Amino acid sequence: MSATSLAIAADGVHLSFDGTNQVLSDVTLHVRQGEFVSLVGPSGCGKTTLLNLAAGLVAHTGKGSLTVGGQAPRQGNPQVGYMLARDSLMPWKTALGNAMFGMEVRGVPRAQAEERARAMLQEVGLAGFENALPKALSHGMRQRVALARTFAMGSPLLLMDEPFGALDAQTKLQLEDLLLRLCQQYKQSVLFVTHDLSEAVAVSDRVVVMTSRPGRIVADIPIDLPRPRSIRELQKDPHFHELYAQLWSHLESGWSKHEG
Amino acid sequence: MKADTLRWGGAHIVFIAVLLALGEWLTVNRWLDPTFVGQPSGVIKFLWDNIATGKLWTDLGWTMAGTLISFALGSTAALAVGLLFVAFPKVEKFLDPYLNAMNVMPRIALAPLFILWFGLGLGSKIAVGCSLTFFIVLSSTVAGIRGVSQDHLTLCKTLGASPVTTFFQVTLPGAVPVIFSGLRLGLIYAMLGVIGAEIIASEKGLGQSLAYLGSTFEVNGVMALLLVLALLGVAVVRTMTWLEKRLLHWQ
């Protein structure tokens, strides 16, 4: 497969901070166009670092090669949308203003950005909240606005760092459903970092298990659940639970090796 | 809500009336010596006379003018220097010990020097007021800008926002709450500096009158002016709170 047909191509990537502290060791990961790949693993396994490498937030100084859309990673690449764990909405901007922010920075004309932001807010279930300030919105609603902001930019690759990590269980399920729906519709590639195994199984085409010290990939598990999916249906699907158990065992073997 | 406000207002009026009556009763019967603590009726008479002659308004005008000009100059300079420090951290690092030394020095000690340089008029008052306002607003400007959410800055980076866009869209609005609390303190300190300098030496102003009345044992007058100063302080804080609510309605 040529590098350009891949959304992310990491080949034998090594990275260490301060020359000694090895963060990533020989990481090879290919994300195809339109594919949804999750990274799971214990804290400190380098999954966020890998994501930040792809976003250009961390400079790739070690061995190996890393390309994003066929190019070296760089900050501000319009091909890439980035979403953080916390909602990171600007508290002084309304829901609409926040949903427009990404497009505005990237030079989309104001009228067009506003039209698109309104449509996206409707799509994430926030019609009627356009003029609400973040303080008036619940955590879940704020994260919906952040989703609207991310998807409104239309970047073909999304990098998401535990976007639902700070939400309560029920809100999380609702937002996972929303994410499934948005991905079904927009078909972009996603690299998704999460702590939550059932979330990873539910939303991904592939789950990559990492382990720590040094951060490396220990398993790469295809999630062959049919799409479109819904969280409710998945809960009843025995195969969903099998995949979940399989992921668990990989994670656990990573721990026991680490302890041993 | 409105009935509640009225009830509280009524309670305060009754409380103040009782307090004044008690003071009057204690001083009339000489349980307290009015030579040292004044007498409520005397304080009211002093205020009445001075409002009538216009003396109080002149003093108030001088003090207010000094305070507002000090605040405007001191905080503008502080904002400019604060931005410079954030843009060029090396400048801050170099100047830090000198600024620290100036900041810990009791600034009112500069008053005799400033009076020598700028005379007995407004100039010396403004100089002292500025010297107090400047450091408070400077440190809050730097703290406010440094304290801007890292998440917001990361987002700007990944979006490829220019430094100018990042500054005006994210850094400045994010820093305003902290800067504003510095401005609020800065205004109160500007007043402190101006009154202090007036007490030391001045042609006019509430501080000058206060010093004069104190040295001539006009305790009623001293009490009256202290009351005026307290009310002035409350008015200043109320104004800033009102402004803050309008500016920072999103908080």
Interface residues (C-beta under 8 A of the other chain):
Chain A: A55 G56 L57 Q75 G76 N77 P78 V80 G81 Y82 L84 R86 S88 M90 P91 W92 K93 F101 G102 V105 R106 L133 P134 K135 L159
Chain B: S149 D151 H152 T154 L155 C156 K157 T158 L159 G160 A161 T165 Q169 V170 P173 G174 W250 Q251
